[in-house]
Amino acid sequence: AALAGLVLDDEAATYTGEWTASNFGNPIEGSSRHDANDGKGTKTARFELTVPKAGVYEVRLAYTAAANRATNVPITVEFAGGSKQVTVNQKLPPSLAGHFVTLGNFPFSTDRPAVVTISNTATDGFVSIDAVQLIEPASVAP
């Protein structure tokens, strides 16, 4: 089934360091990636999305949960007017559409991309990435 909003799969991210492709679990588009639990502090995955209209969007991250995943994955969301770091426990199964967790609601403008960067700095297990999703303003509950 088609996913709502804007979705950028792991294939379209920009990577620093070597990330390992995986088909473990039920990833979107058949594969995801992980940091192989090494090179801590040297790996990032950057997702850039252009919003069709200015407004507040719900930002979501898709990953594949497992017992060996990190409990402290640092994620930075860059939005209109600033940035915020969010931490995700990837041992916990994603609660939205079987793939996603929410990172929060953030304001975005059409003249600056929405940027979500996942890092493996100081993480305590494997870091998994599958996709980033932005749910459009009309879809976000007030």
C-alpha positions as CSV (number, residue, x, y, z in Angstrom):
1,A,0.0,0.0,0.0
2,A,1.1,3.5,-0.7
3,L,2.4,5.5,2.3
4,A,0.9,8.9,3.2
5,G,2.8,12.1,2.8
6,L,6.3,12.4,1.6
7,V,8.5,9.3,2.0
8,L,12.2,9.0,1.3
9,D,13.6,5.5,1.3
10,D,17.1,4.6,2.6
11,E,18.2,4.2,-1.0
12,A,17.9,8.0,-1.5
13,A,19.8,9.1,1.7
14,T,23.3,10.6,1.7
15,Y,25.7,8.5,3.8
16,T,28.9,9.2,5.7
17,G,30.7,6.0,6.5
18,E,29.8,2.5,5.4
19,W,26.2,1.3,6.0
20,T,25.3,-2.3,5.5
21,A,22.2,-3.2,3.3
22,S,19.8,-5.7,5.0
23,N,16.5,-7.4,4.2
24,F,16.0,-8.4,7.9
25,G,12.4,-8.0,9.1
26,N,9.9,-6.3,6.9
27,P,11.6,-3.2,5.5
28,I,10.0,-0.7,3.1
29,E,11.0,-1.3,-0.6
30,G,12.6,-4.6,0.5
31,S,15.7,-3.4,2.2
32,S,17.0,-1.2,5.0
33,R,20.5,-0.4,6.3
34,H,22.4,-0.6,9.5
35,D,25.8,0.6,10.9
36,A,27.1,-2.9,11.6
37,N,27.5,-1.7,15.2
38,D,31.0,-0.3,14.4
39,G,32.6,3.0,13.5
40,K,30.8,4.7,16.3
41,G,30.7,8.4,15.8
42,T,31.8,8.2,12.2
43,K,28.5,7.3,10.4
44,T,25.5,9.4,9.4
45,A,22.5,9.0,7.1
46,R,21.0,12.3,5.9
47,F,17.6,12.5,4.4
48,E,16.5,15.8,2.6
49,L,12.9,16.4,1.6
50,T,11.3,19.4,0.0
51,V,7.9,20.2,1.3
52,P,5.1,21.2,-1.2
53,K,3.8,23.9,1.1
54,A,4.8,25.6,4.2
55,G,3.4,24.3,7.4
56,V,3.8,22.0,10.4
57,Y,4.6,18.4,9.4
58,E,4.8,15.3,11.5
59,V,8.3,13.7,11.0
60,R,8.6,10.0,11.2
61,L,11.5,7.5,11.1
62,A,11.2,3.9,9.8
63,Y,13.6,1.3,11.1
64,T,13.7,-2.5,11.8
65,A,13.6,-3.3,15.5
66,A,15.6,-6.1,17.0
67,A,17.2,-7.1,20.3
68,N,20.7,-6.0,19.2
69,R,19.5,-2.5,18.2
70,A,20.6,0.7,20.0
71,T,18.5,2.2,22.7
72,N,19.9,5.7,22.2
73,V,19.9,6.6,18.5
74,P,20.5,10.3,18.0
75,I,18.5,12.0,15.3
76,T,18.6,15.6,14.3
77,V,15.7,17.3,12.6
78,E,16.4,20.6,10.8
79,F,13.3,22.7,10.3
80,A,12.4,26.3,9.6
81,G,14.0,28.3,12.3
82,G,16.1,25.7,14.0
83,S,17.0,22.1,14.7
84,K,16.2,19.6,17.4
85,Q,17.8,16.4,18.5
86,V,15.5,13.4,19.3
87,T,16.6,10.0,20.7
88,V,15.0,6.8,19.5
89,N,15.1,3.3,21.2
90,Q,15.3,0.9,18.3
91,K,14.8,-2.2,20.4
92,L,11.1,-1.1,20.5
93,P,9.0,-2.1,17.5
94,P,7.8,1.0,15.5
95,S,4.2,1.8,16.5
96,L,3.0,3.6,13.3
97,A,2.0,1.6,10.2
98,G,4.3,-1.2,11.3
99,H,7.4,0.8,10.3
100,F,7.5,4.2,11.8
101,V,7.9,6.2,15.0
102,T,7.2,9.9,15.3
103,L,10.0,12.3,15.9
104,G,7.6,15.2,16.5
105,N,5.8,18.0,14.6
106,F,8.0,20.7,13.1
107,P,7.4,23.8,10.9
108,F,8.9,23.7,7.4
109,S,9.1,26.2,4.6
110,T,9.3,25.6,0.9
111,D,12.6,27.5,0.5
112,R,14.6,25.2,2.8
113,P,14.6,21.4,2.8
114,A,13.5,19.3,5.7
115,V,16.6,17.5,6.9
116,V,16.7,14.4,9.1
117,T,20.1,13.1,10.1
118,I,20.6,9.8,11.9
119,S,24.0,9.3,13.6
120,N,25.7,6.4,15.4
121,T,27.6,8.6,17.8
122,A,27.8,6.9,21.3
123,T,25.1,4.4,20.4
124,D,24.8,1.1,22.4
125,G,23.9,-1.3,19.6
126,F,23.2,-1.5,15.9
127,V,21.6,1.6,14.3
128,S,18.9,0.8,11.7
129,I,17.5,3.1,9.1
130,D,14.7,2.4,6.5
131,A,13.0,5.6,5.5
132,V,11.8,9.1,6.6
133,Q,8.2,10.2,6.2
134,L,6.7,13.7,6.5
135,I,2.9,13.8,7.0
136,E,1.4,16.9,5.3
137,P,-0.2,19.6,7.4
138,A,-3.8,18.7,6.6
139,S,-3.0,15.1,7.9
140,V,-1.5,16.2,11.2
141,A,-4.0,16.4,14.1
142,P,-3.8,19.8,15.9
